[in-house]
Each structure stands twice: as structure tokens, then as C-alpha cells.
Amino acid sequence: RALAEEVVKLCEEPNDFTFSYEEDLSIEEKINAIATKVYRADGIQFTPAAKKEVERLTALGFDKMPV
């Protein structure tokens, strides 16, 4: 219980968290932004299976969710 209370307390404190991407980007663009800004990658490449999964997630509306 003490852990849960501490987590709640920390979550309620002000912070300066910001995402590494704009909210209105596509899933691919969000992943690319994270890869390049956080991990310093030169870019990303999606396999055909990953592209298909991104299409499925987008069709389900998950492109509006944070990555």
C-alpha cells in the first residue's frame, strides 16, 4: 500500500514531461521521431509485417494514442 501511495503522490507532482513528437503524427512518424530524437538513429525501416500491423492499428484508431 505504501508503494501505491508513493506512486500516486509522485504522479500528482508537477513535471516538465513532453513527448518527442507532435500528437497528430502517424504511428510511423511517432516511432521515427522517438528513434531519431531519443536513440539518435539515422532513421527507421519497417518490415512488411510491421507495416501491416501499423495499418491495422491505425484502422482501429490507435494512431491517436501515445507511443
Backbone as a ProteinNet text record, in pm:
[ID]
protein_1_A
[PRIMARY]
RALAEEVVKLCEEPNDFTFSYEEDLSIEEKINAIATKVYRADGIQFTPAAKKEVERLTALGFDKMPV
[TERTIARY]
82.3	0	86.8	194.8	282.9	338.9	371.9	424.3	319	196.8	88.5	66.7	69.8	51.2	165.2	286.2	401	391.1	346.7	329.7	226	113.3	8.6	63.2	136.2	194.1	287.3	372.9	466.2	394.7	288.1	212.4	141.4	109.7	38.6	131.9	261.6	357	373	398.4	422.3	547.5	546.5	663.6	673.9	782.7	802.6	812.1	740.2	741	681	746	691.2	722.6	634.1	657.7	765.2	826.5	930.6	871.3	739.4	671.5	542.8	487.7	358.5	248.6	141.2	34.3	-36.6	-39.6	-116.9	-39.7	79.4	158.3	104.8	140.7	104.9	190.2	152.5	229.9	373.5	389.9	524.6	607.1	544.9	616.3	652.1	562.7	590.9	709.6	709.1	819.2	949.6	943	1063.1	1115.5	1027.2	1068.9	1137.8	1082.1	1143.6	1280.4	1286.2	1412.9	1521.7	1486.3	1588.1	1621.3	1521.3	1545.1	1595.1	1541.9	1579.7	1701.3	1696.8	1801.9	1907.7	1891.6	1988.2	2006.6	1900.7	1905	1905	1956	1953.7	1815.9	1735.4	1602.2	1554.1	1439.9	1383.6	1336.7	1324.9	1267.3	1170.1	1051.3	951.2	952.3	946.6	930.4	788.6	761.7	624.8	525	564.3	474.6	447.2	549.9	532.1	442.3	459.3	373.4	227.7	205.7	69.7	9.6	89.8	42.6	12.3	94.4	68.8	-62.5	-86	-212.3	-330.8	-317.4	-425	-450.4	-344.1	-358	-418.5	-379.8	-435.7	-584.8	-623.4	-764.6	-848	-786.6	-856	-855.3	-789.5	-786.7	-672.5	-580.5	-469.1	-364.8	-377.9	-283.8	-301.3	-411.9	-437.5	-379.4	-327.1	-272.7	-123.5	-71	73.8	150.6	271.5	358.7	457.3
-119.5	0	126.1	123.2	239.9	273.5	170.3	193.4	261.9	212.8	272.1	418.1	446.8	584.6	674.1	622.5	699.9	725.3	625.9	642.3	750.4	745.3	846.3	985	995.4	1123.8	1178.5	1093.1	1135.9	1175.3	1104.6	1135.1	1269.7	1311.2	1437.4	1558	1536.1	1646.5	1706.2	1836.3	1898.8	1840.3	1837.3	1787.5	1859.2	1841.5	1905.9	1803.8	1692.9	1587.6	1638.1	1607.3	1633.1	1513	1487	1379.5	1422.4	1327.3	1353.9	1379.5	1389.5	1406.2	1484.3	1533.9	1601.9	1495.9	1527.4	1429.4	1388	1474.4	1445.8	1366.4	1320.7	1242.5	1100.3	1034.9	894.1	806.9	682.1	588.9	580	569.2	560	684.1	801.4	925.9	937.8	891	893.6	802.5	682.9	589.1	645.4	706.1	766.2	879.8	961.6	1072.2	1019.3	915.3	856.5	798.2	724.5	660.6	763.9	873.1	971.8	1067.5	1108.2	1206.9	1144.6	1028.8	965.5	875.1	790	690.7	732.5	852.6	906.7	818.5	749.1	667.3	758.5	708.1	783.5	780	684.6	666.1	526.5	491.9	359.6	296.8	166	91.4	-8.9	-16.7	-112.1	-234.8	-351.1	-473.4	-474.3	-555.4	-564.7	-603.8	-693.3	-733.7	-616.8	-537.7	-421.6	-317.7	-296.5	-202.1	-245.7	-375.4	-428.3	-408.4	-429.6	-411	-263.6	-175.1	-31.4	5.6	-48.1	-23.2	-72.8	-190.1	-246.5	-158.6	-118	-33.9	101.6	155.6	282.9	268.5	160.4	136.3	124.1	75.7	62	191.9	294.7	423.6	443.4	349.2	359.6	463.4	517.4	621.2	749.4	761.8	878.6	861.1	743.6	713.9	745	769.8	790.6	661.6	676.9	561.9	551
0	0	0	74.6	81.4	-56.7	-132.8	-267.2	-353.8	-349.6	-428.7	-390.5	-263.3	-217.9	-266.3	-264.9	-312.6	-462.9	-538	-682.5	-710.7	-641.1	-659.5	-626.7	-517.3	-476.8	-585.5	-637.5	-741.5	-870.6	-902.9	-1024.6	-1015.3	-895.8	-876.1	-873.2	-862.1	-859.3	-998.7	-1005.3	-1135.8	-1201.7	-1333.6	-1406.3	-1539.8	-1607	-1737.1	-1850.4	-1834.2	-1935.1	-2065.7	-2175.5	-2308.4	-2397.5	-2491.3	-2586.5	-2685.8	-2750	-2850.1	-2987.9	-2996	-3123.6	-3102	-3211.5	-3207.9	-3202.7	-3134	-3113.6	-3241.6	-3342.7	-3463.4	-3569.3	-3537.6	-3632.6	-3645.2	-3754.3	-3773.6	-3681.3	-3669.4	-3586.9	-3637.8	-3769.6	-3826.6	-3793.6	-3804	-3775.8	-3627.5	-3541.5	-3397.4	-3364.8	-3421.9	-3397.5	-3453	-3570.3	-3628.4	-3540.1	-3487.8	-3400.9	-3275.7	-3216.1	-3096.5	-3131.2	-3241.2	-3280.7	-3307.1	-3374.3	-3409.9	-3295.9	-3220	-3113.8	-2984	-2948.9	-2821.8	-2839.6	-2943.4	-2962.7	-3064.8	-3122.4	-3218.2	-3342.4	-3380.5	-3501.9	-3624.6	-3733.9	-3859.5	-3923.6	-3885.2	-3940.1	-3906.5	-3960.2	-3933.6	-4064.3	-4062.2	-4173.1	-4113.9	-4172.3	-4126.7	-4216.9	-4156.8	-4234.9	-4290.8	-4392.3	-4443.1	-4333.4	-4245.1	-4135.8	-4041.4	-4013	-3925.2	-3991.4	-4121.3	-4193.5	-4187.3	-4203.3	-4198.2	-4058.9	-3956.2	-3818.8	-3791.3	-3841.8	-3825.4	-3894.3	-4011.8	-4082.4	-4000.6	-3941.3	-3859	-3736.8	-3669.9	-3550.8	-3585.8	-3700	-3744.4	-3772.7	-3839.3	-3869.1	-3741.7	-3635.2	-3506.8	-3425.9	-3478	-3410.3	-3312.8	-3309.6	-3215.4	-3257.1	-3377.7	-3419.4	-3338.8	-3268.2	-3183.3	-3043.4	-3014.4	-2881.6	-2877.6	-2757.6	-2747.3	-2772.6	-2821.5	-2846.7	-2732.7
[MASK]
+++++++++++++++++++++++++++++++++++++++++++++++++++++++++++++++++++

